[in-house]
């Protein structure tokens, strides 16, 4: 072990002060990446979705097709490398928050170490390495949500895209064959991490090769072809294996990854052309945006000795950052964490400005080495104290949204061994913890809040679920938690008979046999059309403070649909009240029947008013409607 340390020391030419700084950096890295990594419950949406898939992969042993709730995953079409690593850690630590998040934390740490190694070894600047690492770990866009400390794909992607770009540049610098093979491995792992996102630096690679005047030599290099073709073959093999086990997968990949996110707005994630630049400036990189801009100027005007000797490397970073931002900005779907892969490179450029300023100051210390290092440490504390403090405090912050609180109670409960956890809409968090608890012998049943029964023990949080329970049930609280209680259902409130339309009768112009949820027909609704489901006109039902609940099924084959369910209270063609709910608030899937629900209290209405319940289709595609239910609950 000692010999290895001595060899490493000769490799980097460490001094005692360097070793001390590395030890301090190791301690700091623990607090940045790993401290209280599992303190908060799993995040809803992406992290919860991936955690569910990994847990099911652990159980069903299918390492090609991720599953969600017993069916092949069709919402996320990404390859399964992240799932594989999460499963590995679940085998070691059990299915918990630490196992879900460790892959991201380790990938973020390795990314930091990679840029330190690159700066030490190939830019010949330890200061640049230290400061690049400090800038990276104090960037909210890298350490924050969806990247370094959550069980999402982006930290892992960033590690491999950073490696991909660095080793491509190193090959151009040195023409050493080993770098072209490491480049190929990076392509492989980036591709099986997040699919097409792993290739977004490729347009920049072409220009960088031209910059180095080595495009032709690369294209003539057999090792380049062996490396790249091997990587692409393995990536495509994984895709085709998944298609064989889950037919239709490649079609989903084409729509979601190649066409969907670039050509359409998915799930309402949109923004202006400068969305990513604004994010970097306002919160993701706000402490370092000015040093970054100064660093770009230093590169362009070559006012630093490192830049003068390694100008093409820095030009390559600027090209890669610029083209990457251009590509993701042109896409219609925009999400804040898409900027993650540029953080290692913008951190190096921001650190370049800091080291340039320090090198000018260091001239005053002449040969007083330890005094110079003391000044280096003190100045680092002054520069980095505020962003470091903010990052570390945000890492230990306890989240208090409804899902997190409810999940936290599920994690810590030791009293109740058989209870239901109702929720309204999508809740991957509750589903994940329910599966884990069931594997431990605790029977937790995730259910629709409207399907509870008398004597059910129920864990209920706040928000829409509690509103539904209050409207439909009487109950006793048996254990109070923080904004979350265990209750026992004592009575189901009275309700009137169900109104129902299955569209088996009516005009042939609006009925279709192509898709149906039940029976022989569904209702065909074209673009910009309203379709009536039910009209309620009796005076008993249309009464103030009665609770009206509507549920219908809808089917769209090609797009993420936006369907609106509308309730209109009218008399003599005059509208007194209108309420609508769009499907963007529910969990919708293509090529499948989805549920859309609406519930509200009937307001004061005139005598003889009627309620018209209908669906509006704003999509270009046809929407199919079936099984339109209405239940009216009496509120005494």
Secondary structure, DSSP 8 states (H G I E B T S, - for coil): -HHHHHHHHHHHT--HHHHHHHHHHHHHHIIIIITTTTSS---TTHHHHHHHHHHHHHHH--SSS-EETTEE--S----SHHHHHHHHHHHHH-SSHHHHHHHHHHHHHHHHHHHHHHHHHHS--HHHHHHHHHHHHT-HHHHSTTTTTSSSSHHHHHHHHHHHHHHHHHHHHH--HHHHHHHHHHHHHHHHHHGGGGGTTHHHHHHHHHHTT-HHHHHT-HHHHHHHHHHHHHHHHHHHHHHHHSTTHHHHHIIIIIIIHHHS--TT----TTHHHHHIIIIISTTTHHHHHHHHHHHHHT-SHHHHHSHHHHHHHHHHHHHHHHHHHHSSS--GGGGGGGHHHHHHHHHHHHHHHHHHHHGGGTT-HHHHHHHHHHHHHHHHHHHHHHHHHHHT----SHHHHHHHHHHH--S-SEEEEEESS--HHHHHHHHHHHHTT-EEEEEEGGG--TT-EEEE-STHHHHHHHHHEEEEEEEEETTEEEEEEEEE--B---EEE---SS-GGGEESSS-SSSS-EEEE-TTEEEEEEEE--TTTS-TT-EEEEEEEEEESSS---EEEEEEEEETTEEEEEEEEEGGGS---TTEEEEEEEEEE-----TT-EEEEEEEE-SSS-EEEEEEEEEEE---
